[in-house]
Amino acid sequence: MVAEYQQLQITSETILRAYRLGFFPMGESCDDSTIYWVDPERRGIIPLSSFHVPRSVQRTLRRVPFVISVDKSFYDVIQSCARRTPRRPNTWINRQIIELYMQLFEAGKAHSIECWSNGILVGGLYGVTIGAAFFGESMFSTVRDSSKVALVHLVERLRSGGFRLLDTQFVTDHLRRFGAIEIDREEYLQMLAVALSEEANFYSCDTVEGNGSIVTGGGPVEPLGE
């Protein structure tokens, strides 16, 4: 990982410029205001053409356990991603990260997918779109498979909207189950350049474009043991 600590003022436009150059920001911790720029030698992506849904998640999807919304509760999603839990004692999302990504959301550049059960937000993810690239930032779940269902919906949305790149930054065992791979920096930058040169529509599969679109309904769910 290549990281450069940034002491100058960072704006939402700074974030977008960094993405275009292949960098992404991270906080040192949720309690530390420092933001640094990351440019890994190996980059995580999920090829949209070979996305794989594990059988256990397919079974969950057939039960339709969640109501899914888009851009309805971005702030709650990023706050949930930043929150410490027994399974996740620290996170990299600090207050400045939250403020900057809220600005990106208000500018139509950041988006969230939410999973609801009985009116309660139980999982979701968020990221940034530029051109035909989606830069995934973080996800959370308080109910089994909720973040996985959000990821499946995200990929369907990206495919429908003509996106070319789903950047996961790093690859985890969780993401490998869905087909995530690592590529070297040079290959990533080539893919990024192609995606940035094209346009895509994040709302293409909605009946009505805009925030808060509800896309599917759900039933009972099984809580996560934390």
N, C-alpha and C positions, 0 to 999 in steps of 0.2 A: 504494500500500500504506500502511495506517495501522498503525504499530507503537508499542507502549508498553512500555518496559523495566520489568521486574518485579523489585523488590528484596526483596519479602516472601517468606516461605516458601510454596512451591507444593506442593500435595498432589495426589493423583490426583483427589480430588473437585473441586479447583480447575479441573483440566483439563475435567472433565465440565460444570461450570457454564459455563465459557468456550465450549465447543461449543454449548451451548444458547442462548447469546447471539450466536452467529455468529462467534466468535473461534477461532483455533487457535494453538498454541504452536510456536515454532521456536527452535533454538539459533543463536547467531551463527556457530559452527563446531563441528566435533567436538572441538576442543581447548579451547573456551571454555565456561565453565559458565553464561554468561548465557542466559536464556530471555526471549524477547519475544513479545508477543501480536500477531497479524496479523489485520486486518480489511480485506481488499481491496475496492476500489470495484467491481471486476469479479471474479466468483467462477467457478471452473471446476466444471462438473458433467458427468456422463455421463447423459443421459436414458435410463432403463432400457428405455423403450418403443422407442427408436430406436438401441439399441446395434448397432454394425456390426462384423463380423469381417472383416478384410482377407483377400483371396484367399490370400496367402502363408501366413497363419496358419491358414486353413481347411485348406490342404494339410498343414501340420504336425499339426493336430488329427487328420486322417484317419490319420496314421501312428501315433498314440497313443504318442509318444516318452517320456512321463514317467509316473511314479507320482505321483499327487496326494494330499496329505494336508491335513487341516484341524486347526489348533491343536496339532499334534504337536511342533513345534520353534519356538515363538514367539521364544524368546531368540536362537536361531541366525539366524532371519530378520532381526530388528531389528539384530543385530550385523553381519550381512552388508550391510544397507542403510546402516549407519553407516561401513563400512570404506572407506578410500580405495582407488582403483584408478587405473591409468593413464588410463582413460577418464573418471574422476571423481576429480580430485585433492583435492577437499574436499567434506565433507557437513555438514549442519546438525544431525545427530543426535549430541548430546553425552551424557556419562555420566548426567546428571540426567534427560534425556529417556528414556534406556533404563530407568533405575530406575522412573520414574513409569509408563511404559507396561507394564512388567512387573507393577506393582501392579494396573493396569487389567486386564491379562490374567488375573491370579489372581482378580480380582473378577468375571470373566466378561464384561467390557466391551470388551476388545480381542481381536482374532482375527487369525490368520495363515492364509495358503494357501501350501503348500509344494510345490515340484516336485523330484522325485528322479530320479536316473539311477544305476543300479547301486549303490544305497544311499547315494549322495552327494547332499547338498542343492545344487541347481544354479540355483534361482530361487525367487522367492516375493514376497509382499507382506503388508502388515499394515495394520490400521486399527481404528477404534472404532465400536461400535454403540450408539445411544441411540434407543429407540422404533423407528421404521421408517426411520431414517437410518443410513447407513454413511459414515463419514468416512475416506477413504483417506489414508494417511500416506506410505508410501514403498514402493518395489519394487526388486528387484535381479535380475540374471541373470548367470550365468557360462557359460551354454550358450544358443545361439541360440534365440530365441522362448520361453524358459522363463517369463519374467515376463509375456509376452503370453498364454500358455496359462493362467497363474495368474489373470490378469484375466478371461479368458473364463469360467473356472470360477466366479470370484467373482460375476460378473453373473448366471450361471445360478442360483447359490445365492440371491442377493438377490431375483431374480424369484420363485423358488419359495417363498421365505419371506415374501413380502408386503411387501418394502421399497419405499419411495416415493422415496428420495433417495440418490444416490451422489455424494458431494461429493469432487471431486478437488483442491480448493483452487485450483490453477492449471491452465492448459491448455498442454500441450507439443505439438510436432508428432507425437510418438509417440502421445499420447492422442487427438489429432484424428482419426487414422486409425480410431479406434473410435467416433467420434461425439461426442467431448467438445466442449462449447461453453462460452462465457462468458455470464453473465447479470449484470445489475447487482445491487447490494447489496439494494435493496428487494425485487426479485423473489426473490432467494435467501432472504431472511428469511421471506417468505411461504411458500415451499416448505418451509423448515425448520420453521416452526410447524405445518404440516400433518403432516409426517413425525413430529415429536415427539409429536403428539397421538394417534398410532396405535402399535400393537404389531406386531412382526414376529419371525420365528423364524429365526435364522441356521443352525440345524441341521435345518430342515424336510426337506431332501432326503437326509438320512443315514438308513441303515437302523437305525443305533443312534446315539442322540444322545450327544454328549460329545466329549472331546478325542481326537485321534489317529485319526479316521476315515479310512480309505483309500478313495478313490472311483474310481480308474481305474489301469490298469497301463500299462507302456510298454516301448519297445525302444531301439535305438541312437539316439544324438543327435549333433549336430555342435557342437563347442566354438566359443565366441565367440573371435575374434581380438582380444586386448587388448594 
